[in-house]
Amino acid sequence: MSKVDNPLGLGKNELEKALEIHNQSIVIDCSNVAIVNPWLDKHLAELFFDKMIEGGVTASNITVPSSATSSTNAGISESAKDFEMHRQWIRTGSDKALLVSRAADIERAKKERRAAIIFGPQGGNIIEQSLDAVKFVHEMGVRVMQLTYNTANFVGDGCMEKRNAGLSNFGMDVVREMNRVGIVVDLSHCGDRTTLEAIEISNKPPIFSHANARVLFNHPRNRTDEQIKALAEKGGVMCVIPYNPFLRSKEGGVVATFKDFLRHVDYVVKLVGVEHVGTATDINENNETRRIWHRQEHPEVVGKPAFHNYPIDFDGDLRKYSTITMALVSGGYSDREISKMLGDNLMRVFKDVWGG
């Protein structure tokens, strides 16, 4: 891990502690989107891997398909093309990256200082209405899958559907099939009823790959206490994110900070225990790269919340992931507790669902 700044103003001992924990831990960013295009030259294609390695991020659960137009609506045919594009992306940079099939792949990536890539579609649209497609996408590399995005599909209702109808009969079968083949059930964008029904049906630990506590900020994408408790009872993990739109409302043009992020972490820890908390960024490089460029070219707008999806000095940059560890140190958590939240809790789930 490269030399990092100290944006949270930690004391010398705290900063050294944070960097040591970060360096020694398996660090999993449980949700982000990489820029993957077949026309990029090798150097540009590998920038995402370089950022992960420089930021001490062992594994990333990336959205596949990833293009802005197809990431949540693509069916089987379009998704298969995107999976192969991502597999080729990893093969081209195989000295720096590997595709995750089992939990041991993440452990190997840590030892070899490579970037472990987890395929995690944001929505069950990719299987259309075919239960057989669950096994097919698993064979293509999928190891985490959200049941829905914000709206309804054949699996169930997303968090923005007013009817809140829950899982369909097909959706119940999909959860069981995901358990059988070894795909983690991700409920980050699901509607309230869909979320609770999927947790009840699943015989494997589900996750919220990127969400915050609704009691602290009332947003449909955030999770309720009932959902968080139900998830924890099944052994699942909720990955809290420093993503401004889900941390708190914008007040007086002030962007959210890592103190706001820590409020959500503290709340979930007190509610269900540190064993059920993880971290993620929800970085979308397709969008964030343009924002970072705009801030660099137009510094006069840096303070405006419209140009900050993340706390200032983090800026949605994987190279700065240790800032999350610094925040956890500032919150008074022990070395072991921080390592659990950075990756060990998710590794427990992955070993259960995928095998060791």
Secondary structure, DSSP 8 states (H G I E B T S, - for coil): ------TT---HHHHHHHHHHHHHS--EEEEEE----TTS-HHHHTHHHHHHHHTT--EEEE-SS-STTTTTT--HHHHHHHHHHHHHHHHHTTTTEEE-SSHHHHHHHHHHT-EEEEE--SSGGGGTT-THHHHHHHHTTB-EEES--SS--SSB-BTT-TT---B-HHHHHHHHHHHHHT-EEE-TTB-HHHHHHHHHH-SS--EESS--BTTTS--TTSB-HHHHHHHHHTT-EEEE---GGGT---BTTB---HHHHHHHHHHHHHHH-GGGEEE---EEHHHHHHHHHHHHH-GGGTT-GGG-SS-TTTTT-GGGTHHHHHHHHHTT--HHHHHIIIIIHHHHHHHHHH--
